[in-house]
Amino acid sequence: MKSLFRGLAGLAMGAAMVAAPLAVTAQEAVDSGMTIYFQLGGNPGDSATLARELGARDAARILKVNLMEQHAGWDPQKMLVQANEALAAAPDAIVVMGHPGTDAMTSFINKAKEAGIVVVVNNNALPGTSMSYFGLDNYGAGKNLANLTIEKGGLKEGDKVVVYGAFIEGAPGNDVAKGTVEVLSEKKIAFDELQWSNEAVADPSLSVPVLIAYLEATPDTKAIIVPGHSGITAVLGKVLADAGKQPGEVVASGFDISAGAIQGFFGGWTDLLLQRAIEIFQSLPLLYLLIIVSTMVQPGFFTLLGVLLLFSWMALVRVVRAEFLRARNLEYVRAARALGLKNGTIMFKHILPNAMVATITFLPFVLNASITTLTSLDFLGFGLPRGSPSLGELLSQARNNLNAPWLGVSGFMVMAIMLSLLIFIGEAVRDAFDPRRSA
């Protein structure tokens, strides 16, 4: 029975990376009493790792598993070291990344089999090991990427393409690159294979001069395809701009394009029009606007509050938009789409709870800015009516009564303490609403 539970737990933990977050009641949970080591690949909370973290934690909560998370910063050598460290701890199961390759992982796999430890491979398969694999079809993903690039980019036979990826047999991302070049060969589209370096994988910005040099040496290039690295895909816009390419001259494609390349949850004209409208509003100087309003109407608390609310919310728009851009292509969102959920449900039930963490983090600074703005108005005489109790009035009286320094000191201390406490309260609220901390 225990061996059955081991297998089920290992499969559930591996499948968690491709499933939407699950919700179960305490009565539905299974008390497995097991320990599982789980390699998550990247760094805690990054865009390519977050979906695995949330899915693995949900699976651990369902099965009541003692989950031991391992992050390697996508370093294959570190993944191998972590796998052996997990093996030394003698857990019930280990979920490993396949990035180190079959040859490097063979010794670990044999030792795990001898010890009776269940091993599940995720993200990159280990061909020839007969290990259970849960993750994307990397080879199929590479073929789909090439087909979409040809279709959307209008490529035809004879066009020149560069594929910037992993072409060393067994290297991470090699399966994706194989699928891509196979389709290009079938479509009789000429291509060059450009091997990325380990340094460029760790620091995608190092890919910029390499690709620029290629474009300068091969000016008739019609497309750049990056199969399998979101960080390098994210710098393609800079590559094209620095190479002097005009819009539409070169097609750039890859996986997990960054927020700067994806426009909003819906994208297109919806995001474009909203962004331009918000930028127009943000260009208006709020303090001067409030001074103008105070000369037109008798300023009161609710009048000033209404004007502040009318403009202060825009400071949070960029934060929320960036979070939605990051999350819209994560695996749990794609899974929700595949299940047929509506856009509204995906946005408010699945993405918004994660986006709220960054929003709440920034909210105290918005409140501090609003308090400082109202204090400045009162100090200048454009805020609340004279004699109204406010920090700005207190500081104004301190300016007019320099022989009473306690007025200025007390006003400054109240401002400093209040603004600092708001930051601390905001951090506590952020932690309380963070779904990753509550997992």
Legacy VTK file of the C-alpha trace (Angstrom):
# vtk DataFile Version 3.0
C-alpha trace
ASCII
DATASET POLYDATA
POINTS 439 float
0.000 0.000 0.000
2.793 2.387 0.845
4.474 1.742 -2.498
1.160 2.541 -4.190
0.950 5.823 -2.291
4.509 6.601 -3.290
3.695 6.159 -6.948
0.491 8.188 -6.737
2.169 10.993 -4.825
5.077 11.111 -7.247
2.716 11.224 -10.226
0.540 13.890 -8.608
3.522 16.081 -7.782
4.867 15.739 -11.325
1.493 16.450 -12.888
1.114 19.540 -10.717
3.334 21.544 -13.054
0.867 21.187 -15.922
-2.351 21.510 -13.927
-4.283 24.537 -12.746
-4.168 25.147 -8.969
-6.592 22.819 -7.205
-8.993 23.564 -4.381
-10.045 20.822 -1.964
-11.535 20.662 1.495
-9.741 19.208 4.479
-12.025 16.170 4.359
-10.888 15.391 0.802
-7.188 15.426 1.669
-5.213 12.185 1.827
-2.731 11.853 4.677
0.210 10.206 2.927
2.840 10.940 5.589
5.554 11.090 2.931
8.440 13.383 2.053
9.032 14.407 -1.561
11.912 16.479 -2.916
10.828 18.628 -5.873
13.207 20.396 -8.259
11.500 23.581 -9.481
14.241 24.642 -11.892
14.550 28.421 -11.713
14.518 30.964 -8.893
11.690 31.362 -6.352
8.749 33.247 -7.843
10.165 33.821 -11.324
7.806 33.645 -14.287
8.913 30.188 -15.414
8.904 28.689 -11.899
5.821 30.156 -10.224
3.335 27.796 -11.903
5.314 24.765 -10.701
5.556 26.199 -7.189
1.824 26.817 -6.902
0.910 23.463 -8.470
3.360 21.466 -6.336
2.189 23.167 -3.144
-1.435 22.479 -3.978
-0.636 18.819 -4.638
1.336 18.634 -1.383
-1.593 20.122 0.515
-4.044 17.647 -1.050
-1.854 14.622 -0.266
-0.484 16.051 2.995
3.040 15.553 1.728
6.130 17.070 3.314
7.308 19.029 0.261
10.994 19.976 0.041
11.487 22.565 -2.704
14.781 22.910 -4.584
15.684 25.892 -6.799
18.715 25.750 -9.082
18.535 28.985 -11.103
18.347 26.776 -14.238
21.902 25.532 -13.617
22.057 21.859 -14.791
25.120 21.128 -12.636
23.352 22.454 -9.542
20.298 20.340 -10.408
22.515 17.236 -10.426
24.028 18.179 -7.065
20.552 18.787 -5.609
19.323 15.424 -6.917
22.123 13.631 -5.076
21.487 15.704 -1.945
17.849 14.651 -2.081
18.919 11.031 -2.574
21.088 11.239 0.548
18.053 12.363 2.551
16.242 9.108 1.590
12.798 10.595 0.858
9.839 8.665 -0.518
10.056 10.306 -3.957
12.148 12.804 -5.903
10.902 14.972 -8.783
13.908 16.023 -10.871
14.565 18.254 -13.846
15.970 16.530 -16.928
18.301 19.386 -17.854
21.570 17.641 -16.800
20.893 15.003 -19.488
20.628 11.210 -19.489
24.351 10.506 -19.150
24.773 12.778 -16.131
21.650 11.461 -14.388
22.194 7.720 -14.976
24.210 7.134 -11.777
21.638 9.017 -9.677
18.751 7.063 -11.226
20.427 3.700 -10.579
21.087 4.581 -6.937
17.484 5.763 -6.502
16.198 2.461 -7.924
18.415 0.480 -5.556
17.093 2.518 -2.621
13.477 2.031 -3.710
12.894 5.769 -4.177
10.330 6.845 -6.791
11.850 9.245 -9.352
9.695 11.415 -11.644
11.162 13.640 -14.370
9.594 16.992 -15.224
10.245 19.799 -17.736
12.923 17.934 -19.743
12.633 14.185 -20.427
15.484 11.718 -19.927
15.302 9.413 -22.992
16.330 5.814 -22.446
15.891 5.829 -18.660
12.245 4.593 -18.606
11.550 7.290 -16.028
7.990 8.670 -15.776
7.888 12.100 -17.426
5.455 14.936 -16.780
5.786 18.167 -18.697
5.505 19.770 -22.066
6.136 17.989 -25.342
9.296 19.962 -26.074
9.807 18.447 -29.510
6.196 19.158 -30.466
6.478 22.660 -29.014
9.451 23.356 -31.283
7.477 22.188 -34.322
4.499 24.339 -33.348
6.769 27.363 -32.891
8.212 26.931 -36.396
4.779 26.438 -37.972
3.363 29.526 -36.258
6.388 31.604 -37.254
5.982 30.562 -40.903
2.232 31.198 -40.833
2.190 34.511 -38.948
5.382 35.809 -40.522
4.388 34.935 -44.066
7.620 33.016 -44.644
8.016 31.097 -47.897
10.431 28.758 -49.594
13.827 30.386 -50.064
13.517 32.847 -47.138
16.479 32.974 -44.730
15.940 32.226 -41.015
18.298 31.985 -38.033
17.490 29.550 -35.220
19.238 30.629 -32.016
19.117 27.721 -29.594
20.633 24.520 -28.202
21.989 22.195 -30.889
24.316 20.111 -28.721
22.847 16.611 -28.315
21.323 16.145 -24.860
21.638 19.806 -23.889
18.640 21.558 -22.271
16.388 22.865 -25.036
17.811 20.547 -27.692
14.471 18.774 -28.232
12.737 22.094 -28.910
15.410 23.132 -31.402
15.137 19.752 -33.165
11.414 20.194 -33.678
11.914 23.708 -35.034
14.594 22.875 -37.608
12.697 19.775 -38.760
9.705 21.897 -39.785
11.935 24.469 -41.491
13.595 21.676 -43.456
10.229 20.224 -44.475
9.048 23.657 -45.659
12.351 24.148 -47.571
13.115 27.355 -45.724
16.847 28.063 -45.479
18.138 28.425 -41.934
21.322 28.815 -39.937
21.816 27.097 -36.586
23.328 29.508 -34.069
24.334 27.817 -30.799
23.773 29.893 -27.691
26.489 29.907 -25.032
26.131 28.927 -21.378
26.903 32.532 -20.479
24.045 33.783 -22.694
21.669 31.284 -21.083
22.567 32.666 -17.646
22.555 36.304 -18.824
20.286 36.801 -21.890
21.638 40.320 -22.489
24.845 38.693 -23.783
22.797 37.387 -26.726
22.148 40.926 -27.995
25.575 41.606 -29.616
25.699 38.043 -31.001
22.374 38.378 -32.806
23.102 41.944 -33.956
26.388 40.768 -35.477
24.551 37.967 -37.281
21.924 40.351 -38.688
24.632 42.723 -39.898
26.492 39.852 -41.570
23.281 38.378 -43.022
21.046 41.349 -43.880
18.541 39.226 -45.845
17.420 37.376 -42.675
13.620 37.233 -42.520
13.119 35.717 -39.062
14.805 34.970 -35.738
13.492 31.910 -33.885
14.489 31.270 -30.264
13.234 27.795 -29.283
13.154 27.343 -25.537
14.496 30.381 -23.609
12.100 33.082 -22.404
14.892 35.416 -21.265
16.540 35.506 -24.695
13.144 35.910 -26.372
12.572 38.967 -24.193
15.608 40.815 -25.631
14.702 40.276 -29.298
13.002 43.674 -29.445
16.265 45.358 -28.432
18.184 43.248 -30.957
15.973 44.391 -33.835
15.996 48.028 -32.710
19.788 48.175 -32.264
20.288 46.424 -35.605
18.263 49.181 -37.296
15.492 46.881 -38.496
12.139 48.450 -39.370
8.820 47.086 -38.029
7.805 44.019 -40.046
11.220 43.636 -41.655
12.271 40.698 -39.442
9.938 38.288 -37.644
10.966 37.409 -34.060
9.447 34.411 -32.293
9.983 32.367 -29.155
8.334 31.153 -25.962
7.162 33.152 -22.920
7.675 36.570 -24.497
8.188 39.174 -21.755
5.745 41.812 -20.606
7.349 44.425 -22.812
6.433 42.413 -25.916
2.923 41.353 -24.945
0.219 44.004 -24.761
-2.212 43.420 -21.893
-4.397 40.430 -21.216
-6.355 41.009 -24.420
-3.619 42.917 -26.247
-4.107 44.772 -29.503
-6.219 47.924 -29.663
-7.748 47.357 -26.219
-4.416 47.664 -24.466
-3.119 50.350 -26.838
-6.060 52.727 -26.346
-6.201 52.258 -22.576
-2.469 52.819 -22.223
-2.564 56.048 -24.236
-5.524 57.344 -22.196
-3.767 56.551 -18.917
-0.548 58.216 -20.086
-2.496 61.388 -20.901
-4.004 61.429 -17.410
-0.629 60.705 -15.794
0.995 63.596 -17.636
-1.222 66.064 -15.749
0.607 67.492 -12.677
-1.615 66.489 -9.754
-0.489 69.174 -7.290
-1.051 72.004 -9.778
-4.390 70.486 -10.741
-5.498 70.500 -7.108
-4.395 74.139 -6.751
-6.478 75.049 -9.818
-9.509 73.221 -8.391
-9.115 75.037 -5.068
-9.281 78.421 -6.851
-12.501 77.426 -8.647
-14.443 75.893 -5.743
-14.279 76.083 -1.978
-11.881 73.242 -1.141
-13.185 70.688 1.318
-12.103 67.279 2.489
-14.354 65.313 0.132
-13.553 67.581 -2.827
-9.821 67.054 -2.409
-10.333 63.346 -1.729
-12.377 62.972 -4.933
-9.687 64.627 -7.072
-6.996 62.459 -5.461
-8.990 59.291 -6.099
-9.598 60.381 -9.681
-5.861 60.353 -10.416
-4.076 58.244 -7.758
-5.366 54.894 -9.030
-3.261 55.285 -12.189
-0.090 54.652 -10.197
-1.263 51.070 -9.694
-2.231 50.436 -13.320
1.302 49.694 -14.516
1.858 47.265 -11.639
-1.371 45.349 -12.269
-0.794 45.352 -16.036
2.750 43.996 -15.633
1.486 41.210 -13.362
-1.221 40.231 -15.852
1.299 40.295 -18.699
3.567 37.990 -16.722
0.810 35.593 -15.694
-1.242 35.362 -18.885
1.020 32.711 -20.454
1.797 30.712 -17.313
0.811 27.071 -17.361
-2.101 27.320 -14.904
-3.695 30.082 -17.023
-3.274 28.034 -20.194
-4.831 25.091 -18.352
-7.795 27.272 -17.351
-8.233 28.325 -20.985
-8.107 24.692 -22.072
-10.896 23.911 -19.596
-13.067 26.513 -21.349
-13.194 29.106 -18.552
-14.272 32.597 -19.562
-11.826 35.495 -19.649
-13.540 37.181 -16.692
-13.206 34.056 -14.552
-9.544 33.612 -15.460
-8.765 37.272 -14.767
-10.557 37.680 -11.435
-10.309 34.191 -9.960
-6.937 32.957 -11.154
-4.671 35.894 -12.094
-5.918 38.718 -9.851
-5.121 36.977 -6.508
-1.480 36.676 -7.597
-1.430 40.213 -9.030
-2.751 41.620 -5.736
0.552 40.865 -4.020
2.486 43.377 -6.128
-0.420 45.854 -5.970
-0.644 45.772 -2.182
3.136 46.143 -2.012
2.898 49.402 -3.960
-0.314 50.687 -2.305
1.332 52.133 0.864
3.552 54.318 -1.306
0.452 55.654 -3.102
-1.139 56.455 0.269
2.049 58.164 1.443
2.157 60.261 -1.727
-1.495 61.276 -1.257
-0.937 62.279 2.372
2.136 64.286 1.389
0.176 66.018 -1.396
-2.682 67.020 0.956
-0.159 68.234 3.538
1.566 70.338 0.876
-1.746 71.908 -0.179
-2.633 72.816 3.403
0.845 74.234 3.949
0.549 76.431 0.844
-2.964 77.580 1.796
-4.780 75.811 -1.058
-6.126 72.888 0.943
-8.684 72.735 3.718
-10.113 76.022 5.065
-7.863 77.937 7.461
-8.087 76.637 11.003
-8.927 73.076 9.974
-6.917 70.485 11.907
-4.289 69.124 9.521
-0.570 68.478 9.384
-0.145 71.113 6.676
-1.803 73.733 8.894
0.465 72.734 11.789
3.581 73.098 9.626
2.301 76.417 8.281
1.919 77.715 11.848
5.440 76.467 12.622
6.752 78.526 9.688
4.977 81.638 10.984
6.115 81.037 14.576
9.792 80.217 14.404
10.084 81.013 18.107
8.013 77.860 18.797
10.149 75.085 17.322
8.038 72.353 18.919
5.349 73.011 16.304
7.635 72.083 13.415
9.301 69.211 15.279
5.981 67.651 16.306
4.587 68.005 12.761
7.691 66.438 11.240
7.709 63.558 13.740
4.029 62.774 13.185
4.559 62.745 9.418
7.654 60.539 9.617
6.132 58.020 12.048
2.789 57.843 10.230
4.349 57.299 6.807
6.721 54.645 8.187
3.876 52.798 9.931
1.872 52.792 6.702
4.756 51.002 4.977
4.937 48.368 7.739
1.165 47.855 7.681
1.291 47.489 3.893
3.978 44.789 4.167
1.870 42.872 6.704
-1.224 43.095 4.483
0.839 41.971 1.476
2.044 38.878 3.338
-1.519 38.113 4.462
-2.832 38.209 0.879
0.122 36.417 -0.717
-1.196 33.030 -1.976
2.353 31.707 -2.186
2.961 32.261 1.535
-0.366 30.738 2.480
0.282 27.660 0.334
LINES 1 440
439 0 1 2 3 4 5 6 7 8 9 10 11 12 13 14 15 16 17 18 19 20 21 22 23 24 25 26 27 28 29 30 31 32 33 34 35 36 37 38 39 40 41 42 43 44 45 46 47 48 49 50 51 52 53 54 55 56 57 58 59 60 61 62 63 64 65 66 67 68 69 70 71 72 73 74 75 76 77 78 79 80 81 82 83 84 85 86 87 88 89 90 91 92 93 94 95 96 97 98 99 100 101 102 103 104 105 106 107 108 109 110 111 112 113 114 115 116 117 118 119 120 121 122 123 124 125 126 127 128 129 130 131 132 133 134 135 136 137 138 139 140 141 142 143 144 145 146 147 148 149 150 151 152 153 154 155 156 157 158 159 160 161 162 163 164 165 166 167 168 169 170 171 172 173 174 175 176 177 178 179 180 181 182 183 184 185 186 187 188 189 190 191 192 193 194 195 196 197 198 199 200 201 202 203 204 205 206 207 208 209 210 211 212 213 214 215 216 217 218 219 220 221 222 223 224 225 226 227 228 229 230 231 232 233 234 235 236 237 238 239 240 241 242 243 244 245 246 247 248 249 250 251 252 253 254 255 256 257 258 259 260 261 262 263 264 265 266 267 268 269 270 271 272 273 274 275 276 277 278 279 280 281 282 283 284 285 286 287 288 289 290 291 292 293 294 295 296 297 298 299 300 301 302 303 304 305 306 307 308 309 310 311 312 313 314 315 316 317 318 319 320 321 322 323 324 325 326 327 328 329 330 331 332 333 334 335 336 337 338 339 340 341 342 343 344 345 346 347 348 349 350 351 352 353 354 355 356 357 358 359 360 361 362 363 364 365 366 367 368 369 370 371 372 373 374 375 376 377 378 379 380 381 382 383 384 385 386 387 388 389 390 391 392 393 394 395 396 397 398 399 400 401 402 403 404 405 406 407 408 409 410 411 412 413 414 415 416 417 418 419 420 421 422 423 424 425 426 427 428 429 430 431 432 433 434 435 436 437 438
